[in-house]
Amino acid sequence: MGPSPELVTAAHRHNRHVSVCGDAAADPLVTPLLIGLGCDILSVAPAALDEVRARIRRLRHDTCASLAAIALTRETPEEVWRLVEQCCLPSLP
């Protein structure tokens, strides 16, 4: 599970960065959500770094922020994945 919006807000209020590492940070369906929630650092395996960088460059922060806010209202993970696919499909590899 990723960070909550409240955690990100609290961390930023105290001048702390929010970092996510591992497979979640590299997942094409999760990356836009983490960016939209305000995560500052995404740490991924070296083998995934170029792909993740390229994907992030194609995303718009405002789109990711709107997407994350809407995703928080969804009931199931499947609904969230469909939302991300609809909103970010051109940006996904």
C-alpha positions in Angstrom: 0.0 0.0 0.0 1.3 3.5 -0.9 1.3 6.6 1.2 -1.9 8.3 2.1 -2.5 12.0 1.2 -2.5 12.8 4.9 1.0 11.3 5.3 2.4 13.2 2.3 0.9 16.5 3.6 2.2 15.9 7.1 5.7 15.0 5.8 5.8 18.1 3.6 4.6 20.3 6.4 7.7 19.2 8.4 10.0 19.6 5.4 10.4 15.9 4.9 10.4 14.0 1.6 8.2 11.0 0.9 10.0 8.2 -0.8 8.6 4.9 -2.3 10.9 2.2 -3.3 10.6 -1.2 -4.9 8.2 -2.8 -7.3 5.4 -0.3 -6.6 7.4 2.6 -7.7 8.2 1.0 -11.0 4.7 -0.3 -11.7 3.2 1.6 -14.7 -0.2 1.7 -13.1 1.1 2.8 -9.7 3.6 5.4 -10.8 1.0 8.1 -11.9 -0.8 7.6 -8.6 2.4 8.1 -6.5 3.2 11.2 -8.4 -0.3 12.5 -8.0 -0.2 11.9 -4.2 2.9 14.0 -4.0 5.6 11.5 -3.5 9.0 13.2 -3.9 11.3 10.2 -4.6 10.6 7.0 -6.5 13.4 4.5 -6.1 13.4 1.6 -8.5 15.8 -1.3 -9.5 18.5 -0.2 -11.8 17.1 -2.4 -14.6 13.8 -0.4 -14.5 15.3 3.1 -14.2 15.3 4.1 -17.8 11.8 2.9 -18.4 10.4 4.6 -15.3 12.2 7.9 -16.2 10.8 7.8 -19.7 7.3 7.1 -18.4 7.5 9.9 -15.8 8.6 12.4 -18.5 5.4 11.7 -20.4 3.1 12.3 -17.4 1.7 15.7 -16.4 1.7 16.4 -12.7 -1.8 18.1 -12.8 -3.2 15.0 -14.5 -1.7 12.7 -12.0 -3.0 14.8 -9.1 -6.5 14.8 -10.4 -6.2 11.0 -11.1 -5.0 10.3 -7.6 -7.9 12.3 -6.1 -10.5 10.4 -8.2 -8.8 7.1 -7.4 -9.2 7.7 -3.7 -13.0 7.6 -4.3 -13.0 4.2 -6.1 -14.2 1.1 -4.2 -12.0 -1.6 -5.8 -8.5 -1.9 -7.1 -9.9 -2.9 -10.5 -11.8 0.4 -10.7 -8.6 2.3 -9.9 -6.6 0.3 -12.6 -9.2 1.0 -15.2 -9.2 4.7 -14.3 -5.4 4.9 -14.6 -5.4 3.0 -17.9 -8.1 5.4 -19.3 -6.3 8.5 -18.1 -2.7 7.7 -18.7 -2.7 5.0 -21.4 -0.8 7.1 -24.0 1.8 7.7 -21.3 2.2 4.0 -20.4 4.8 2.0 -22.2 
